[in-house]
C-alpha cells in the first residue's frame, strides 16, 4: 500500500528554512507542526491536527514525502514529543523531491506536479500563513483554504510517487535514503576546538570593524562608503571591490599598508565569512554532532551530491537555489585561515578515526576507459600515474620522471585541462589553476594541438557526441539522451540549433532540466558531463556497498568517501581499512576494466 504524508509548520521571517537548517528548525522552541495531511492509494484521507491523526494508517505502507529530509525530521520531532508513536510500522520511505530531481525536474512540488502530472498547484495559501499560528486562522476562510491546500499537496505527492517510483532505479533509491540518513546522523565535532575558533574569529571580526571609519553608520562593505572615504583622503577607488577583480587587487596592494581601513575591509570580508561558517557549526550542533544536509542529485547535470541545501543548476551557468541550511559540507577550505582550520572542527569519536578514501584522477581514468585508449590504460593498470603515463606516451618522458619535473607538470595540465575540448584560452586558464603553470598563448595553442593529435579516440568521442546532438536538434527531438556505462541516462531537453558559432559551425542549445533555460552545449561538454556522471555512479555504488556492509559512512565530498571506523590498540584497523577499500574498488561490476585507484587517509580530525 502506498501513502503520502505532509506537514504544515509555523514559520516567519526569522524562523524559517531559508535561514536555518532543517535540524535546527525542528529543534527550535518555536516549532509547531499544526497540520498533517495524509493520502493513501485506497482513498483514505486526513487533514488536521497531528494529535487527532490515526497513526496506524501508516502501518505497512510505503510512504512518500516531498522533501523527506525535512518532513522526516518533523515526524521524528512528533515522535519525541509523544504525538506520534515511536513504532509506526512504515515499510519504506521515499522522497518525491529526490525522484523529481533524478527525472530532471526542479525539486519543488509545483514543478513536479506540472512536469509529471500536468497539474498546477497554488502556493498563495501557504505564503499567507507566514507568521500566523493555527489558532489564529482555524475558524477563518484562510484556515479552511489551508486544509484544502495541505490535502491537495498530500494527494499530489502520492500521485507523483506512484508514477515515478516504478521507474526509479533501486540503486538510486538507496542513494537517496543513505544521503538523507547520513545527514540526520551528522558528523562528530571537536567541541573544544570549535569553541576556540568561534571566539577567536568573533574577536577578530570585531577588531576589523573598529578599523572601518564609517561603521556602524554604514554597512562595513558598503561600496558607497568606501568610495566616499577614498575621495575624502584623495586616493583612487576601483569600480568593484570583488576580490577577483584585478583593479581591486591592485588597489589593496597599493594602499593596504598606508591606510589600515583598506586592509580591514579585506580582512573583515574573509574573516566574517569564515566566522559565519564556524557559527553555523556551533549553533547547529546537537550534542557533539553536527547534523547537516547532503542533497541527493544536487548537480542536475551529472547527479553528483551538493551540500548545505544548495542545488547546482548547471556547471556552466553556476546557478544555485538556496533550499535549506547554511553550511556546505562539500566546500570547506583546504588550508587554515586566520589561525582556524575549519576541517579540524570535525573529529572522530573516542576510539575511532576517519577513514577517508579518495578516488585518484577518476575522471581521466574514466575518460580513457570510455574511449578505449589501450596504450594509456595498460600503463595505468601497471601502476603508472595517469600524468606520468601521458608524459611517457606523448611528451617523450622516461620511466624515471619526477613529479617536480616541468614535463610532469605540463602533462598534468594537459590531462586535467584538455580532455573536454578546451580551446587555447580556456586551457591557458586551466593550466594556471590546475597545475600552477603560467604559459603564453602560443604555448597553449601548441599543447592543445598536441593533445588532440595524440588522443584521437578522445577527439573522436567529442565528435560522435556532437554529431548525435546535431541529429537530435535537426530532427526536432524533444530530448537528446546519453547512456552511461552504468546504464543511467543523461537527458537534455529541446536541443535546437541557434545560429552559428565564430567558426561557422552550428550553435546548439538545450535545457539541462525540464524547467531550466537553454544553454550552449557541444561534444566536449557532453563528454565532460558523461565522465563526471560515470565517476558519480562509481562513488554511489561504493557508498551503498559500504553502508550495506554495516559501515558508518556519513559523508561523501566530491570523489571521496568518509567513514568512521574502529581503532585497534590506538592504531587503524587493517581489516576495516582493507574491506572499505575493496568495496570502493569492486562495487561497480558495470565498470569492468576501469583502473580505479584509491588514496587513503586515516586521521582523528577530518582533512583533505
N, C-alpha and C positions, 0 to 999 in steps of 0.2 A: 504494500500500500504506500502511495506517495502522498506527501502533505507538505505544505509550506507554512512558515510562521514568520511573523514580522512584528517589530516593536516600535511604538511611538514613545519618545522620551523627551523630557523637558530640555530646552536649550535657550540660550540668549546670546547676546553679543560677546560676552566674555567666556561663558561656559558653553563651549562649542567644540566640535571635532575639527573645526578649522584652526583652532588654537591649542588643542590638546590631543594627545594620543588616545586611542580607544581605551587603553588600560587605565590611564589617568582619569578619563571621563567617567568610567564605570566605578571607580573607587571614590569619587568625589562625594562629599556630603550632600551636594545638590542633586544627586542622581535621583530621578523619578521616572520609572518606566510605567506610565499611567495607562497604557493600552497595549494589548496583544491582539493581533489578528491572525486567524488560522483558517486554512482551506485545505480540504482533503479531497482526493480524486473521487471518492464515493458521494461527494456532495455535502459532507459535514462542514459547517461554517461556524465561526465565532468571532466576535469583535467586541472587546470591552476590557474591563479590569482584569489584570493577571490574577488577582486574588479570587475571582469568581470562575476562572477558566478550569475546565476539567482536563487536567494534565495527562490523564490516562489515554486521551485521544491520540497522543504521540506514540504510544507503545507499539513496537514492531513496525514503525513507519520509517521509510526513507525520507528524510527531512530536507527541504530546500530553504535556504536563507539567502537573501540578496545582500551581500557583504557579511559573510559569516564571521569574519574577524571581529566585527563589532557586535552583531546580534548574538553571536555565540558567547561573548563576554557579558552581554546583558542577561542572557539566560543563566550564566554562571552566578552572576550577582543575585538574581532572584532565588537561585538555589541556596546560596549562602544566607540570604535573608529569611529563608524558610517559606517563601511564597510558592516556589516550585519544588517538587520533591527531588531528593538527591539522585534517585534512580528513576530515569524517565523511560528506560527501555527502548531508546531510539536505535534503530537498525543501522543507519548510516546518516551522515550529514554532508551535504554538498552545497557549494557556494555558487549561485547562479551568476554573480558578478564575475567570478573566475571563468565560468563557462562562456559568458559573453565575450570576455577578453580573448579566450582561446579561439573563438569563432569570429574574431576580428570586428567586434562592435566596441564602442565605448562602454565603460563598465556600468554606468548608471542605468537604473531600471527603465527609465523612459526610453533610452536608446535601444536597450534590449527588446523592449515591447514593440517598438517601431520596426526594428530590423528583423525580428524573428516571428512576430505575430501580426504585424501590420496594424498595431494598436497604438492609439495616442493616449498618454497619461497626463493628468493635470497635477501640478505641484503647488498651485497657489494656496491650497488649504494648509499644507504643511508649512509653507512660509508664513502664513498668517498666525501660526501657533508660536512663533518665536517670542520668548519672554512671557508666555502665558502658561499657567498651570491648569490642569484638567478641571479642577474645582471651579475655575472662573468661567468655563465655557460649556460645562457638562450639559446644561439645560438650555443652551442657546442654539441658534441656527449654525454657528460655527462648529459647535460640538457635534451636531447631527451630521454635518458635512464631513467632519473628521472621521466619524465611524465609517461612512461610505468610502471615503478616500483610503483609509487603512485597510479595509476589507478588499478593496479593489487591488491594492498592492500585493496582498497575500495571494489572491487568485491569479494575478499576473505572474508572480514568482513561481507558483505551481505550474502554470502553463508553459513558461519558459523552460523550467527544469525538466518537465516531462518531455518536451520537444527535443531538447539538446542532449540530455543525459545518455540516450542510446548511442549517440554518435561521438561522445567524448571518450577518447581512449583511456583505458584503465590506468596506464602509466601517468597520464595527465591528472586523472582523478586523485591518484596517490600523491602526486607532486603538490597539488593544491592543498590537500589535507596536511601534509607534513610541513609545508610552508607556514600555514596558519598556526598549527600546534607548536612549532618551534618558536614563533614569536610570543605565543602565550607563555611558554616556559621561560623564555628570556635568556639573557647572558649574565653570568655571575660578575659581581663588581668587587673592586678593591676599594671599600668604603673610606678607609683612612686616606689613601692617595687621592681619591675623588674629592674628598672634603678639602684637602690641601689645594688641589687645582682650582676648586670653586672659590675659595677665599683669596688665593694668590691672584687670580685673574680679576676678581672683583676689585681688589685693591689697585691693580694696575690700571684698569679701566677708569676708576675714579681719579687716579693721578693724571692720566692723559686728559680727562675732561677739564681738570683745573688749569691746564695749559692752553686751553682753547678760549680766546678772549671773548667771543660772542656767546658762549654757553653760560647760563641756561636760557638767555633771552631768545636765542635761536637754536635750532637743532644743530648738533655738533658737526654734521656733514652737510649742512646747508650750502649749496653751491653759491647762492646769492650772498651769504655771509662771508664766504671765502673770497669772492671777488671784491666785495666792499673792503675787507681787511687788506687785501693786496693793493687796492687803489689808495687806501689810506696811507700806507707806508711806501708807496711808489715802486712796487715791483710788478712785473707782468704775471698774468694768470692764464693757465690753459683753459680752453673751452670745455674740456671734460676732465673730471678727476678720476676717471676709471683707471685702475692700477695697470691695466694692459695698454693704455694709451701712451705711445712714446713721448708725447709732449708732457703728459702728466709725470712720467718718469724723469724727464729732463728737468722739469720744474722742481721736483722734490730733491733731486741731486744738487741743484744749484742753490737752493735756499734752506734746506733742512737744518744745516748746522748753524746758520746765521739767525734763523727765526724758529725757535722751538715749537711754535704752534704748527708749522708746516710738517715737522716730524710727528707732532702729536696727533694730527688728524689721520695721518697714515697709520700710525701705531694703534690709535683708537679703533679704527675700522677693523684691523686684523685681530686685535685682542678682544674686541667686543663680539666679533663673530665666533671666536673660539670659546669665549665665556658663555655665550648663549648655548653652544653645543654641550659644554660641561654642565650648565644649569639644567638642560633637558635630561641629562643622565641623572643628576642629583634629584630633581623634582619628580622624575618619573620612576625612581627606584621603588621596588616593592620588597621590603626587607633588604637582603643583599643581592637582589637580582633586578636586572633592567628588562622588563617586557618591551618588545619592540614590534614593529610591523614590517614584514617582508612580503612584498607584493608579488604574488604569482603572476606570470605573464605581464610584468610591468613594462617591458620593452615590447611594444606591439608588433614590431617588425620581426624579431627573432625569437621572442618568448622568454628572454632572459629575465631574471628577477630584478626588481628595483627596490630601493629601501626608503624607509621613512614615510610610506604612504605616497610616494611620488610615481606617477605614471609617465613613462618616457614615450612621447608621441612618435618620434622617429629620430633616427640617428642624425639626419641632415638638418631637419627643422629645429632640433634641440628643444622642442616644445615640451612643457610639463604641465600637469594639472595637479594641484595640491588636493589630496583626498583626505588624509588624516595623518596626524603625527608630525613631529618636527625633527626627529633625529634620524639621519640616513646612515644606516649601518654599512652601506655599500660605498661610502665616500669619506672615510676617515683619513686624515693626513698621515703620510708615511713617517714624517720626521717631527720631532718635538718643535714647538713654537712657544716663545716666551717662558721657557722652562717647564712646559707642560707637554706630556706625551699622551694624547687622547686615547690611543690604543691600550696604553698601560693601565688605564682605568678598568679594563676588563681582566679579571683574574680568576683562574680556575679554583674550585673549592679545595679545601684542605685534603691532601692525599690524592689529588688528581692533577691532570695537566691538560692543556690544549694540544691536541694532535692536529696539525694543520697540513693538509695535503693540497698541493698546488700543481695543476696540470701545466707543465712547462711547454711553451711555444705551441700550444694545442692548435691554434688557428693555422699556422704554417704547416704543421704535420697533417692536419685535416685537408688543407688545400692540395698538398702533394698527393695524398691518398685519393682524394676525389678525382683528380685529373689523371692519376695512374702514372706518375713520374717514377719509374722503376729505379733509375740510377740514383736519384736522391733518396728514395725510400730505403734502398738497400744499404746505403751509407748510414742513414739514421738508425736503421734496425741493428747495425753492427755496433752502435754506441756512439757514433759521431754526432756532435751537436748540430742542429739544423743550420746555424750561422756558419759554422766551420765547413759543413758539407757544401754549402753554396760557394764558399771561398775556394774550396778544393776543386769543385766541378767547373766553376765559371770565372774565377779570378786568378787561377794559377798558383794557389797556395799549396803548401805541403802539409803532411800529417802533423808536423811539429808546430803548427801555427798557434801563437799565443793569443789569449783573449785581449791583450793590450795592444796587439799589432794593429796598425791603421787599416790593414786589409780586412781583418776580422770585423772592425767597426763599420767598414764600408759594406761588408756582407750583411751585417745586422741591419743596416739602414735599408738595403735592397730587399731583404726578406720581409721586413716589417712594413716598408713603405710602398713597394711596387706591386704587390700581389693582387691588388684590386683596381688596376688600370689607372693609377695616379699619373697625371702628367708631370712635366718638369717642375712647374711652380709648386704644385702640391707636394711633390716628392722632396723638394728643397726644404719645405717647412717640416715635413715628416722626419727628414734626416736629422734636423736640429732637435726636435722634440724627442724622438725615439732613440736616437743613437748619439746625440750630442755633437753631430758633425756640422761644421759651417762650410757649405760648398757653394760655389758660384753657379750661375745659371748654365754655363757651358758644361760644367762637370755634371750637373743634374741631368741635362739632356743626354749626355753620354751614358750615364748609369741607367737611365730609363730605357734607352735603346738597347743597352747590353742585356738588361733583364728580359726584355721582350724577345730579343734574338735567341737567348739561351734557355728560355722557358716556353717553347712553342705550345706545349699542352695547356699551360695556364692561359695563354693568349687565345688559343682555340676555344677554351671553355668560356671566356668572355664573349667571344664572337657567337658561339652557339646560343648563349643566353640572349644576346642582342637580336639575333635572327628570329628566335622564337617569340621574343617580346614584340618585335615589329609585326610578325604574323598576327599575333593576338590583336594588336592595335589596328592593323589594316582590315581585319575581319570584323571589327566591331564587337569582339568578345566582351562579355560583362566582367570576366576575370582573366588574369594570367596566373598560372599556378606553377610552382616549382616543387618537385618532390625531393625530400631529403633522403639520405641513406637510411635513416631511422624509420622511414615510412611516413613521417609527418609531412604535411604540405604547407608551403608558404603561399599565401594568396594575396594578389594585388588587384585592386578593383578599377574598372573602367579605364584600361590603358588607351591612350589616344596620342596621335601624332599632332603636335602643336608647332608648326613651322619647322625651321632647320636651325642647327647649331652653327657656330662660326666656320665650321669646315664643310658646310653644305649637307650634313647628314641629318636624317630625321630626328627631331627632338621629341622624345616620348615622355609623357607624364602619366602617373597613375596614383591611386589612393592606397595608403597602407592599411586603412580600415574602411568599413562601410561609411563612416561618419566624417573622415578627415578630408582636408583639402588636397587636391592633386599636387604631386611633387615630381620633379625630374627624376627619371630612372633610366638606367643603362646597364649594359652587360657586366661591367666591373662591379657596380653596386649590387646587382643581383647575386653575383658571386660572393661578395662580402657578406651579405645577409645569409646566404646559404651556408657559408662556413661558420659564421658566428652561431647560427641556429644549430648546426651539427655539434659544435662544441657544447652548447647548452644542453642538448639531449644526452650527450655522454655524461655530463655532470648530473643531470636529472636521474639517469639510471643508477649511477653510483650512489647518490644520496638515498634513493629509495632502498637499494640493496643494503646499505649500511644500517638504516633505521630498522628494516625488517630483520636484520641480524641482531637487533637488540642494542645497537649503539646509540648514544646520545649525541646527535649531530644537530646542534641548534642553529647553525649559520652556514650560509654559502655567500662568498664575496667574489664576484667575477668568476675566476677559474679555480677557486679554492673551496674546499670543504673543511669545516672546523668542527671537530668532535671534542667532547670532554671525556677523557679516558683515564684509566687507573694508573697508579704508580706502584711499582713493586720495590719495597725497601728504599723508597725515595727516588727511584730511577724509572725511566719509561718502561712500560710493559711491552716486551718484544712480541709477544703473541698478539696482543691487541693491535699494535702498530702494523704487524705483518698482515693481519686479517683486513684491517681497514684499507691498506694499500692494495691488497689483492682484489678486494671488491671494487676499488676505484679503477683498476686496470681491466677487469674482466666482466663487468656487468652490462656491457652493450654488445651482445652477440652479433648484431647487425653491422658493427664496425670492424669486422674481421679484417686484419691486415693493417689497421691504423696503428702506427707505432707510438703509443702513448708513453709519456714519461711523467713521473711524479717527483716533485721536490717536497721533502718532509721537514717540518719544523715542529719540535716538541718543546713547549715552553709553559712556564707558570702564568705569565702575562701574555695577552694577545699581541702579536706583532706580525708584520708583513715579511 
